[in-house]
């Protein structure tokens, strides 16, 4: 179990590092942009998920062109359900600062089980 957690921490850390680079290169301070993300296959970790996704996207409201969301998501293919949670919000610089926070890996590791639970619930209760 400890080995699985260590592998998950390393994978999430790698995702954060890669996403930071993309944010610097592709996310402007103002205006819209294509979603930037890192997606990793976690099926070998046997955590009830097939992929984890860390992404930055637009807020998409007029007058909020400088605001972005940092989201953490999970899917369990081939099932059609996914789950996501907002783990950061603000300007491009705010998102970069969040990605550099020392405790972010631990926060995301803890969120993995909640995302898996949300997907499991959807799979068992597809109509609400």
Secondary structure per residue as TSV (DSSP state, phi and psi in degrees):
chain	resnum	aa	ss	phi	psi
A	1	X	-	360.0	-45.3
A	2	X	H	-60.9	-36.4
A	3	X	H	-64.9	-41.1
A	4	X	H	-62.0	-42.2
A	5	X	H	-64.2	-42.6
A	6	X	H	-61.8	-43.3
A	7	X	H	-62.6	-41.3
A	8	X	H	-64.5	-43.0
A	9	X	H	-60.7	-44.4
A	10	X	H	-63.7	-42.1
A	11	X	H	-64.6	-45.8
A	12	X	H	-65.2	-39.5
A	13	X	H	-60.6	-41.6
A	14	X	H	-63.8	-41.0
A	15	X	H	-61.6	-44.4
A	16	X	H	-61.3	-47.4
A	17	X	H	-59.9	-44.4
A	18	X	H	-66.9	-39.9
A	19	X	H	-67.8	-37.1
A	20	X	H	-54.7	-46.4
A	21	X	H	-61.4	-42.4
A	22	X	H	-65.3	-40.3
A	23	X	H	-61.6	-44.7
A	24	X	H	-59.4	-41.6
A	25	X	H	-82.2	-32.5
A	26	X	H	-121.0	-10.2
A	27	X	-	-108.3	110.3
A	28	X	-	-74.8	164.6
A	29	X	S	-70.8	-28.6
A	30	X	S	-135.4	140.3
A	31	X	S	99.9	179.0
A	32	X	-	-89.0	165.8
A	33	X	-	-160.6	162.4
A	34	X	-	-71.8	145.4
A	35	X	-	-56.0	134.7
A	36	X	E	-109.9	138.6
A	37	X	E	-154.6	161.6
A	38	X	E	-123.5	131.9
A	39	X	E	-129.1	130.2
A	40	X	E	-128.2	139.7
A	41	X	E	-77.6	123.3
A	42	X	-	-119.7	14.8
A	43	X	G	-60.9	-29.2
A	44	X	G	-70.0	-16.6
A	45	X	G	-84.4	-10.6
A	46	X	-	55.0	52.2
A	47	X	S	-111.2	14.4
A	48	X	S	81.5	14.9
A	49	X	-	-135.5	153.8
A	50	X	S	-100.7	-33.7
A	51	X	E	-144.5	147.6
A	52	X	E	-114.2	142.9
A	53	X	E	-132.3	130.2
A	54	X	E	-117.8	124.2
A	55	X	E	-143.3	157.8
A	56	X	E	-120.8	130.6
A	57	X	E	-140.0	166.2
A	58	X	E	-69.6	154.1
A	59	X	-	-77.0	-32.1
A	60	X	-	71.4	32.8
A	61	X	-	-124.8	139.6
A	62	X	T	-59.2	134.5
A	63	X	T	89.8	-1.3
A	64	X	-	-125.8	39.1
A	65	X	T	-71.0	-8.4
A	66	X	T	-104.1	1.4
A	67	X	-	-102.2	142.0
A	68	X	E	-133.8	156.2
A	69	X	E	-108.1	140.1
A	70	X	E	-107.0	117.7
A	71	X	E	-120.7	148.3
A	72	X	E	-119.4	127.7
A	73	X	E	-134.9	162.9
A	74	X	E	-144.6	150.8
A	75	X	E	-137.6	162.0
A	76	X	-	-136.4	77.7
A	77	X	T	-62.4	145.6
A	78	X	T	-91.2	7.6
A	79	X	S	-64.1	147.1
A	80	X	S	-82.7	5.7
A	81	X	-	-101.2	149.5
A	82	X	E	-141.8	169.6
A	83	X	E	-143.5	148.8
A	84	X	E	-148.2	160.4
A	85	X	E	-145.3	145.3
A	86	X	E	-82.0	127.3
A	87	X	E	-118.9	1.8
A	88	X	E	-167.4	153.1
A	89	X	E	-154.1	143.3
A	90	X	E	142.1	-158.7
A	91	X	S	-71.0	172.5
A	92	X	H	-57.5	-40.9
A	93	X	H	-66.6	-36.6
A	94	X	H	-62.7	-41.3
A	95	X	H	-65.1	-43.7
A	96	X	H	-62.2	-40.4
A	97	X	H	-63.2	-41.0
A	98	X	H	-62.8	-42.8
A	99	X	H	-64.4	-23.9
A	100	X	H	-91.7	-6.2
A	101	X	-	-62.4	136.5
A	102	X	T	-61.0	-38.1
A	103	X	T	-88.7	3.9
A	104	X	H	-62.5	-39.3
A	105	X	H	-57.8	-46.7
A	106	X	H	-62.0	-40.8
A	107	X	H	-59.7	-46.3
A	108	X	H	-69.9	-37.4
A	109	X	H	-59.4	-43.0
A	110	X	H	-65.5	-32.1
A	111	X	H	-74.4	-21.3
A	112	X	H	-56.8	-46.7
A	113	X	H	-66.3	-35.5
A	114	X	H	-66.8	-41.8
A	115	X	H	-63.1	-42.0
A	116	X	H	-62.9	-40.8
A	117	X	H	-62.6	-41.9
A	118	X	H	-62.6	-42.2
A	119	X	H	-67.0	-43.0
A	120	X	H	-58.6	-42.1
A	121	X	H	-62.0	-45.3
A	122	X	H	-61.9	-37.7
A	123	X	H	-66.6	-36.5
A	124	X	H	-83.7	-21.9
A	125	X	-	-131.4	66.5
A	126	X	T	-65.1	-15.7
A	127	X	T	-111.9	21.9
A	128	X	-	99.4	360.0
